[in-house]
Every structure is written in structure tokens, then in C-alpha cells.
């Protein structure tokens, strides 16, 4: 299966946002991206296909905040703009949802093409390079895996041994941070805290 070019799509390939923006999924424009739409959407998208413990879903918004916290622990001197990139690393999921890794593997490269176009547009909108340097991507990926490890054992029913095998080692966050970030929040709180962190990092 091959992703169609924007000119080849006869049906609707855009989504109307609550802000009023109309985002073309195949040819996204940075001008159609609003942080309020991203925060609202990510706060309502469930990680782990919703298979987590707790009264509320564990949202992608809360996950991205956890990833940024792990990055601070792993690389405390890293530039603020790169921490912003970590916060936004899953931002395309506000329109395409959060697919678990096994399903992404089934889909192959097509999903990644759409995801990368969206992420590039999001980066441009907020003053980041369309494509990050490999070394920065590796740091974000390490923080992402650290967050996944914590989510797996605290929320998704994995044993520590299984989580280590799949996601690597415990990132070693303070217990108070783990307790807060690994307690699923309401959508309203996740949205509010995501926006607050974004504004702080954007500076």
C-alpha cells in the first residue's frame, strides 16, 4: 500500500479543529496548527489502547509531560528548545491517534510518512527544525522508552523483567515525581498542564 499524494485524494483528507482550523492530513500547513487543538486532542487520546489501571485514561498529553520529565533527569543541561521537542514528540497523535507499536509494525512505513509530515509542520509552527538531528532524536527516544518502562509497570500490568526487556531500564525519577506522573489525570488537568508546560518551554 502506498500513501496517496494530496492531489490524488478525491475524498476529504482534512479534519476540522475546535479552533476552526482545517488541517489537511496529507499536506499539513504549519498555519493550520494551534497548540490549543494539540493539547485538547492529546488529553483525550489514551496510551496503551486504554489498557491501563486507574479511574481515568492515561493520556498522550500526560505521557509527553512524563517524557519531558525523564529527559530532564537523563540530560539536565539539555537546551530548553530540545525539551520542547520532547514535549511535542507525539503531537501528531492529536489527529491520527496513538497506535501501539505492534500495530505500527503491521502497517509498515505508510503510517510513518503521514506522522512525519505532521510532526514537521508542528515543528515549523513552533520554531523547531522540521527534522531533528539524529543525536537529539536518540535522546528523546531514550526518554520515551524510560517513560514507557514506568507506564508499563505502574499502569499496564507488565512485570519489571518484561518491561526491562522491552523498554530498557528504570530512568530513576524521584518517587514523588513517579507518583504524580503515573497517576492518570482527568482530561481537563492533562490539557491544562500540557499547555502550561508548553508555554514555559516556549519561553
C-alpha positions in Angstrom: 0.0 0.0 0.0 1.3 3.5 -0.9 0.3 6.8 0.7 -1.5 8.9 -1.9 -0.3 12.3 -2.9 -2.6 15.2 -1.8 -3.6 15.8 -5.5 -4.6 12.1 -5.8 -7.2 12.1 -3.0 -10.8 12.7 -4.1 -12.4 12.4 -0.7 -11.9 14.5 2.4 -8.4 14.3 3.8 -8.7 17.1 6.4 -10.1 17.5 9.9 -11.9 20.5 11.3 -10.4 21.6 14.7 -12.2 23.2 17.6 -10.2 26.3 16.9 -11.8 26.5 13.5 -8.7 25.5 11.7 -8.9 22.9 8.9 -5.9 20.6 8.9 -5.0 18.7 5.8 -3.6 15.4 7.0 -1.7 14.6 3.7 -0.3 18.1 3.2 -0.4 19.8 6.6 0.3 23.5 6.8 2.0 25.0 9.9 -0.5 27.8 9.7 -3.3 25.4 10.4 -1.8 24.1 13.7 -2.8 25.5 17.1 -1.3 24.4 20.4 -4.8 24.6 22.0 -6.0 21.9 19.5 -3.0 19.7 20.2 -3.4 19.9 23.9 -7.2 19.3 23.7 -6.7 16.3 21.5 -3.7 14.7 23.3 -5.5 14.9 26.6 -8.3 12.7 25.2 -6.1 10.1 23.4 -5.4 7.0 25.5 -2.0 5.4 25.8 -1.8 1.6 25.6 -5.1 1.4 23.8 -6.8 2.3 27.1 -5.5 -0.8 28.8 -4.2 0.9 31.9 -5.3 0.9 35.5 -6.9 3.9 37.2 -10.2 5.9 37.1 -9.1 7.9 34.0 -7.3 7.0 30.8 -3.5 7.7 30.8 -3.5 10.2 28.1 -0.8 11.0 25.5 -0.7 14.5 26.9 0.3 13.2 30.3 2.8 10.8 28.7 4.5 13.6 26.8 4.9 15.5 30.1 6.4 12.4 31.6 8.8 12.0 28.7 10.0 15.6 29.2 10.5 14.9 32.9 12.5 11.8 32.1 14.6 13.8 29.6 15.4 16.4 32.3 16.6 13.6 34.6 18.7 12.0 31.9 20.1 15.2 30.4 19.6 18.1 33.0 21.6 20.6 30.9 19.9 20.0 27.7 18.6 23.1 25.8 15.0 24.2 26.6 14.1 24.1 22.9 15.0 20.4 22.8 12.9 19.8 25.8 10.1 21.4 23.8 10.8 18.9 21.0 10.4 16.1 23.6 7.1 17.5 24.8 5.9 17.6 21.2 7.3 14.3 20.1 3.9 12.6 19.9 1.9 15.7 18.9 0.7 14.3 15.6 -1.4 11.9 17.6 -3.9 14.7 18.3 -5.3 13.9 14.8 -4.1 10.4 14.0 -4.4 8.8 17.4 -2.0 6.7 19.4 -1.3 3.3 17.7 0.5 0.8 19.8 3.9 -0.3 18.4 2.8 -3.8 17.4 0.1 -2.3 15.1 2.5 0.3 13.7 4.7 -2.7 12.7 1.8 -4.3 10.9 1.1 -1.1 9.0 4.7 -0.6 7.9 6.1 2.7 6.6 2.8 4.3 5.4 1.8 5.4 8.9 5.2 6.9 9.4 5.0 9.0 6.3 1.8 10.8 7.5 3.2 11.1 11.0 6.5 12.7 9.9 4.7 15.2 7.7 2.5 16.3 10.6 5.4 16.5 13.0 7.5 18.5 10.6 4.6 21.0 10.2 4.2 21.2 14.0 7.9 21.8 14.5 7.9 24.6 11.9 4.8 26.2 13.6 6.7 26.4 16.9 10.1 27.4 15.7 11.8 24.0 15.7 13.7 22.3 12.8 11.4 20.3 10.6 13.7 17.3 11.2 15.7 16.9 14.4 19.4 15.9 14.4 19.9 12.2 15.0 21.6 12.7 18.3 18.6 14.7 19.6 16.1 12.1 18.3 18.1 9.4 20.2 17.9 11.4 23.5 14.1 11.9 23.0 13.7 8.2 22.2 15.7 7.2 25.3 13.4 9.4 27.4 10.3 7.9 25.6 11.5 4.4 26.4 12.1 5.4 30.1 8.6 6.7 30.3 7.2 3.6 28.6 9.0 1.4 31.2 7.4 3.3 34.1 4.0 3.2 32.4 4.3 -0.5 31.7 5.0 -1.5 35.3 2.8 1.1 37.1 -0.2 1.2 34.8 -0.2 -1.5 32.1 0.3 -4.7 34.1 3.9 -5.6 33.0 6.4 -7.3 35.3 9.7 -5.4 35.8 11.6 -8.1 33.9 9.3 -7.9 30.9 9.4 -4.1 31.0 13.2 -4.1 31.1 13.3 -6.5 28.2 11.0 -4.4 26.0 11.8 -0.8 27.1 15.1 -0.8 28.9 16.0 0.3 32.4 14.1 2.4 35.0 15.0 6.1 34.4 15.3 6.7 38.2 12.9 9.5 38.7 12.2 10.7 42.3 9.4 8.8 43.9 7.2 11.9 44.3 7.5 12.6 40.5 6.7 8.9 39.7 3.6 9.0 42.0 2.3 12.2 40.4 3.0 11.5 36.7 1.9 7.8 36.9 -1.5 8.6 38.4 -3.8 9.1 35.5 -5.2 12.7 35.4 -8.6 14.0 34.2 -8.6 15.2 30.6 -9.0 18.7 31.9 -5.9 18.5 34.1 -3.8 16.9 31.4 -4.8 19.6 28.9 -4.1 22.4 31.4 -0.7 21.1 32.5 0.4 20.3 28.9 -0.4 23.9 27.9 1.3 25.3 30.9 4.5 23.3 30.2 4.4 24.3 26.6 4.2 28.0 27.4 7.1 27.7 29.9 9.3 25.9 27.4 8.4 28.2 24.5 9.5 31.0 26.8 
